[in-house]
């Protein structure tokens, strides 16, 4: 079962929203993680490499900082099935390229801008996520 964590979820959501607003104000760009991460690799199209690197470093550092401040370990359940994880990673990567964005770009930034394309993309990846959870929990028996 999944724990209900309304305070942590509210604070996390507020921080995600704040980062999206700050990115738009500072860079004039959408805070889409797949786009930010993909532009860390050559060819470099602009001078904002340091900002992108700092953004991704913050994503990696956040759980470490949380653990250091609270003394509690960050618990993340990941499958031990390597083939399943590779397939999932490839599908997510393919989906973010095919959909011209990821959950943060479409789901957070696109929806807040009332983008029709983001409404469709978010609906599709949420529906696929719901179906995947159903299949894993009730059909496969995970």
N, C-alpha and C positions, 0 to 999 in steps of 0.2 A: 504494500500500500504506500501511497505518497502522503507525506506529512503536509498539513495545511499550515502555511506560514504567511499570514496576511501582512504582518509588519515588515518582514524581510522582503516580501514581494513588492510591497508598496515603495519601500526605500529603493530597491533595485530598479523598479520601473521608473521612479523619479530620476534616478541617476542616468539611466539610459536616455530618457527624454532630455535631460539637461545636456548630456554629451551631444545629442543630435542637434539641439539648438545652438550650442557653442560651436560645433563644426560648421553649421550653416552660416553663423555670424562671422567666424574667423576666416573660413576658406571659401564660403559660397558654394559648398558642395554637400551632397547627401552623405550621411554617416552610414554607408553601406559597407559592412565588414568585408564582403567578398571583393568589392571594388578597391577598397583600401589595401587589403592584403595582396591582391593581384598586381597593384601598382608599386609594390615593393621590389618587383623583379624587372630586369631590363626588358624592353627599352624604356628609359625614363623620359616621360613626356613633359614634365614640369619640374619646378624647383622645390616642391613640397615633400620631398622624400623624408626629411627629418620629422615632420609632423605626422606622416603616416606611420613611421617607425615608432614614434612616441605613443600613438594611438594603440597600435598592436602591443607594444610593451606594457601599456596600462592594462590591457585585457589579460595579459599573462600575469602581471604583478598583483592584480586585484585580489585573487584568492589567497595569495601568499601574504599580502598585507592584512587581509581579514583574519587569517590564522594567527598572525603575529599579534594583532590587537586583541582578539578575543581569547586566544589560547585554545580555541576549538579547531579541530581538523575540518577541512572542507571535504565533505563526503560526496563522491561522484561515482555512481554505478555505471560501469562500462562493461559491455559484453566481453566475455573471454573467447568468443568465437571470432578468430581473426578473419576468416573469409567473409563473414557477415559484416564486420566492421569495414573491411576494404570495399565491399559492394556498397554499403551505405555511404561511405565517403565519396565514392565515384558518382553515385546517384545525386548526392547533394551538390557536388561540384558541377555535374552536368546540368542539374536543374537551375543552379544560380546563373550559369552562363546562358542557358537557353531562355530563362525568364528575364534576362538582363537585370539581375539583382538578386538579393537574398532576403531573408526574413527581416533583417534590420533595415535594409534599404526600402523595401516595399512595405513591410508590416508596421514599422515605426514611422519612418520619414514619409513614405508615399501616402499612407492613409491620412496622416496629419495634414498633408497638402491636398487631400481630396482627389488624388490621381486615380482615374478610372482603371488604368492599367495595373496599378498597385492593388486596387480592390479585387480585380480578377486574379492576379497572382497570389495574393494573400488567401483568397478563398480556395484556390487550387491547392496550395501547399498545406493549408490547415485541413482540408478534406483528406488529402493523402496521409497526413500525420494521424488523423483520427482513424482512418482505415488501417494504417500500419499498426497502431496500438491495439485495435480490435483483433486483427489477425494474429499478432504475436501473443496476446493474452488469452484469446479464446479459441483460436484454431490450432496454432502451433503448441500452445500451452506453456508459454514463457512466463 
